[in-house]
Amino acid sequence: MFRCNKTVTFIYTKVLWRSDEMSNETSTDLVKQVEEYIHTEEQVSIQDVAKQFNISRYRTNGILGMLVGAGKVGVKEIGPVKVHYWRR
């Protein structure tokens, strides 16, 4: 039997709050701009996108995560770097 304590409740609430915050902060226009940028480039890293649009890597990772989840962008790991590419 699982007993919920204050720490678990706090962490769960924090995760929900973060996901709401992320969806509210990221505008659809920015996601579309990132999508077009990836479409024109051969391969991009999180750092490339963050520099291009002057946003944090944390926010960039969230946007790329949405695009990967939608099936528009693929990911391959080259050493320690995750490279994102447009799925054809």
N, C-alpha and C positions, 0 to 999 in steps of 0.2 A: 504494500500500500504506500502511496506517495503522499507525503505531508508537505504542504506548501508553507515555507517559512518566509520571513520578510525579505531575505536576500534574493530568493528566486523570484518573488513578486516584483521586487525593484528592478531586477535585470530584465524580466519579461516586459515590464512597463517601459523601460528605457529603450528596448529594441523596437517596440511598437511606436514609441515617440520618434525615434530616429527614422523609421520608414515613412511615417507621415511627413516629417520634416523634409526628407529627401524628395518626396513626390511634389511637395508644395514649392520647394526652392527651384527645381529644375524645370525651366520653361520648355514648352514643346518646340519653340523656335530654336533654342540652343541644341536640343537633341537632333533636330533636322539638319542644322548646320554641321554638327559633328558627323552625322550620317553621310552628308554630301562630301565632307572632307575625306572620310575614309574611302568613299566610293572613287574619288579621284586619285588617291594615293595607292601605291602597291601594297605597302605594309606600314603600319604605324604602331608605336608603343604608347603607353599611357602618358609618358613624359612628353612625347611629341604633341599629342592632342592638348595636354595641359598648357604647354607653351604657346601653341597656335591660338588658343581661345582665352588665354590668360585666366585660367581657373585652377583650382587646387587639384592635386592628383586624386584626392579622396572623392571629390565631386566627379572627376573624369571617370574614375573607376565605376561609379554608380551609373553614369550615362552609358558607358560601354557594356556594363552588366545588363542594362535594359535592352540594348541592341542585340547582345548575344542571346538573351532570353527570347527575343522576337524572331530569332533565326536569320537575321540580316547580316550579322558579322560572325566570323569564325575566329578561333583563337588557337595559336600554336606556340609552344614554349621553345625558345631558342636559348639554351643555357638558363640563366636566372631571369631572363626577360620574357614576358608574355607579349607576343606580337599579334595584333588584330588585323584582319583582312576582310575585304568584302566578299561575301559568298555569291558565287555566280549561279 
